[in-house]
Amino acid sequence: MLATILALVMALGLCSVSWAEDTGKIVVHGIKYNDKDDSEFATFKAAYDALKPVVASVCDTNGGADGLGQESAKSAEAFKSVFTDVDSKGNATITYKISGNVTYDETSCANLLTMGRKSSHYLTNERHLINFKFVGAIGRDSDTLTVNSEMTLPYEWWSEKTTTSISFENLTITGSAPNGLRPTQAFFEGINFKVDNCKLEGIKIYNCSNVGGSYTITNNIFDGTNAPQDAYAIHLQGNETAPLTINISNNIISNYARGINIDQKTAEATIKNNTIKDLCGITKEGNTYGSAIQLTQGTSITVTDNTISTENVNALHFYKGLEADVTISNNNIKAPYLLWNEANLDQSKITSSGNTLDIANRDKAMTKTGAIDSTTTINGTVVEHPIVIITPTEDTPKTEPEKNPTT
């Protein structure tokens, strides 16, 4: 009997772990199901199973296809009969409203973001399923999106000049996705990516889309306590030629190995009014290195009004090959090292003023192999640390005979 009871307890314990994975619900806005919009599901898998046939039904499948590839819609009317949130240009939006804790995982649900549809195209230059939103129903302290895989965007037909948008608002975002929060697609022409008013816990934002567009990351809290050991909080890469606008503003970043990396050759980036603190760096062969802000590639990059406070890494790193025009102004920086100018970026490319600098190792930078000389000038007020002796205005009581007042 005791053995049976123990087995039941263990089974219930295992079940409780499984149930805890999804303890919320999803309301899907933008797809009509059972003649209504805003259908509610307990999990993304349940939504996928129910809505995949609906998405497939839009297309003419007389040729034997299943309607989930790149088949055209039966008609514009058929498209609008299923997709309810369509703008004047024929672009459909799906909004996933998250309540409680809900898991996103494509492992057993191919093209989960689009409910099984591979292509954004339905009718040439007329109808597209192309906009996706994840929104917390109550707010980021109540609603959690657990992301355990990449998010596959629909591919686009060449020369249709459409831009895919994906956004996350008012959510806690966490999960085990190997590349973090990463929407990805090999074949499309533009992306607008947005994360606003979210908490990212142990997960990074990583994008390597081979297209232009915009990245807007604002008003978020990043806590890297359980992030991969070498992770940036934000790492943005992209196309060699397509223009890209980046806005990273009003975020708090802490406990990651490294902070922000701009790595897009055509990027025009603004990093403004962020707080970056308590970075742990990467430790190898006895050296701890890294940076709060790394500039790898870009056209024009502005770093302004940020507060950087760290005890382990460089405040700034200009990676080898950087050719951007860089402006660094009005930042408050406290760090052991100010700048590793690995790119040897010419001083004429750097505009700086109004910074307050509290740097432990002046004119030095920390590299993977140890500290080196670094003479690039970042202008501003330098905080000095002289020895200060304060003499009390009154005698302090003597605690022992003949003892002098404390100074």
Number of C-alpha atoms within 10 A of each C-alpha: 6 7 8 9 10 11 12 12 12 12 11 12 11 11 11 11 10 11 9 11 13 19 15 18 22 26 21 22 21 22 25 20 19 10 9 12 17 17 18 16 16 15 20 24 18 12 19 21 14 16 21 19 17 20 22 20 18 24 23 17 16 8 7 7 13 16 25 22 18 20 21 20 23 15 15 15 11 14 24 19 13 20 24 18 19 18 10 7 10 19 22 23 22 23 20 23 21 26 22 21 21 22 23 21 21 18 11 8 16 16 20 23 24 24 24 22 25 21 24 24 25 25 18 11 15 13 22 25 23 24 23 21 17 20 25 23 20 14 18 21 13 15 24 29 25 22 22 19 20 20 23 18 27 27 21 25 18 10 9 13 12 19 17 23 18 21 18 21 23 24 30 25 25 23 23 18 18 14 17 26 24 19 20 19 18 14 16 25 22 21 24 17 19 17 22 20 19 26 24 26 19 21 30 28 20 20 20 17 22 20 22 23 21 20 20 16 23 21 19 24 19 26 20 26 16 14 22 17 15 14 23 28 28 23 19 20 21 22 18 16 13 16 18 25 17 20 17 21 21 20 23 18 26 23 21 31 27 32 30 23 23 24 21 29 22 20 28 20 23 19 22 21 20 22 19 26 22 20 26 24 26 20 15 10 8 10 15 19 22 26 31 31 23 23 25 22 25 22 17 18 21 18 20 22 20 22 19 24 21 23 17 23 28 30 28 23 24 23 20 15 13 20 20 21 17 23 17 21 21 20 22 19 23 21 23 21 26 29 26 28 20 16 15 15 19 11 12 8 12 16 15 18 15 16 20 19 21 20 20 16 14 16 16 20 25 25 18 14 12 12 15 12 13 18 14 17 13 20 16 17 14 13 13 10 8 6 6 6 7 8 10 10 6 7 11 11 10 11 10 7 6 7 9 12 13 12 9
